[in-house]
Amino acid sequence: MFMQVARAHYLDTVEKARQGYMEHEDILKAFGEGQSNQVQQALRKHIQTVKERILEILDRYGRKI
């Protein structure tokens, strides 16, 4: 049972890291292409995702980190 929980946590963590990396790639690509609207949109999406992750972690640890 522990291995299943550990594997699920690891895969979740890897997927979140991959998602964060892709969000950074989207920001840099839009910036490099001079697409200011797309930069803003990508930044807003990234900030929202980070906010959700932080709140998830805080909830997981009873808001005591």
N, C-alpha and C positions, 0 to 999 in steps of 0.2 A: 504494500500500500504506500509506504513512504516513497519508493522509487517512482510510482505513478504520479504522486503529488509533486515530487522534485522535477520530474520530466515536464509536467504541465507548466510548472512555474518557469522553468528554463525556456521552454518554447515560447511562452508568453513574453518573457523578457527579451528574447532574441527578436521576436516579431516586433515588439515595441521599438527596439533599437533600430531595426531595419526601417520601420516606418519613419522614425525621426531622421535617419540618414536621407531617406527619399524626400522628406519635407525640406531638408537643407538643400538638397540637389535642385528641387523645384525653385526655391528662392534664388539660388545662385544663377540658374539658367535664365530665369526671367530678368534678373538684374543685368546679366551679361548681354541680353538681347535688348535692353533698354525698354522693357515693357513694364512701366511703372504701375499700371493697374494690376497686372499679374503678380508683381512683387508684393503689392499690398494685400492681395487676396491670399497668396501663399504664406505671408507673414501672419495674417489673421488666423488662418487655418492652423499653423504651427503653434501659435500662442494658445489657441483654444485647446489643442491636443495636450500641450504641456500642462495647462491648467487642470484638465481632466485627470491626467496622470498624478499630479500632485494631490488633488483631492482624493483620488482613489487610495493613494499611499497613506494619507492622513486618516482616512476611514479605516483602513486595514489595521492601523496601529492605535486606534482610539484617539486620534488627533494628538498623540503624545510621541514626538520624535526627539 
